[in-house]
Amino acid sequence: QVQLVESGGGLVQPGGSLRLSCAASEISFRRYAMGWYRQAPGKQRELVAGIASGGTTNYAGFVKGRFSISRDNARNTVYLQMNSLKPEDTAVYYCNAKWSSYDFWGQGTQVTVSS
């Protein structure tokens, strides 16, 4: 079973940047489509960004060029670079791995954007 561990969250001021990392245990990591989701208090979990095994990316509309997802298959790691952070970006950010009928989630990392 795939294990996903997120890191890199923290407290930043509006306009600041963070880079989240998600390390996967699965040696066949490159097979999986990877994604970052987030969930704020009182809201549903929502997709932030996704990246296919071949490197194709997609983003939620609210990102508007501020975030960038990437993957390093040699390191079994996916990243989310977040720039120009806003208070509404505050949420727990979760890493997801998906392949065929398999769907795995990390434990989440807290991102707080506050002035």
N, C-alpha and C positions, 0 to 999 in steps of 0.2 A: 504494500500500500504506500502511496506517495505521502510523504510528510513535507509540509510547507511551513517555513519559519520566516515571519516578517521582522524587519528591523528598520531603524532610521527615523521613526516618528519622534515627535517632541513638540515643544512650544516655540512658536515663531511669531514675530510681529507681521502685520499686514504688509505685503510687498516683499516679504522674505522668501527664501527658498529652502526646500528639503529634498533629499533623495532617499526614497524608500527602496529597500532591497528585499527580495524573497528568495530564499535558498531552498531548493528542492532536493529530496533524498533520492529520487528515482533516477536510475542510470539512463533510462529511456526518456529523459526530460524533453529531448528535442521532438518527440512525437506529439507533445501536448500543446494545445492552444492555451496561452496564459492570459490572465486578466487581473486588473485591479478594480475592486469594488469598494464602496464606502457606505457607511451607515451612521447617520447623525441621530441624536436622541429624538424620539418621536417620529422618525421618518423611516421609510423602507430602504432596504439595501439597494444601491444603484450602481450600474456599471460606470466606471471612470474611463478606462482604456483597456484595449485588448490587443494581443499580438499573436498571430498565427505561427505555426511551426516554421513556415517559410519566411517569416519576417513582416508580413503585411499587418499594418496597424489600423485601428479604428479608435475613435474618441467620442466621448459624450460632448454634446453641444456646449455645456457650461465650461468646458476646458478652454475653448477659444484660443488655442495656440500656446497656452501657458504650461501645459504638461507634455511630457514625452515618455513613452514606454519603449523599453528596449530589452533584449535578452542576450545572454552570453551562454550559449549551449555548452561550451567547454567547462564552465563553472556551475552549470545547473542553476542559474540565477536569472531572475527577471527584475528589472528596475523601473521605478517611476520617478522621473525628475519633475519636480513641481516648482515652478517659478511664479512670481507675482501672486503670492497666496493671499486669499481673502478670508475674512471671518467666516463666511458661509462654507468654506472648505473644511471647517472643523468637523471631524468625524473619526470613527475607527475605520482604518483602511485594511482591507482584506485581500490576500492573494488567492487566486483561483487557478486550478489546473484542470483542463477538460480534454478528454480523448474518448471517442466512441461513447459508450454508456458510463464512463467513469468521470467523476466530478469530485474534486478535492478542494478543501479550504484550509487556509492557515488560521492562526489564532487571532490575528489582527494586531495592528499597531496604532496607537492614538496619535492623531495630529490635531493640535490646537493652535489656531491662529487668532491672536488677541492683541489688542493695543493697550 
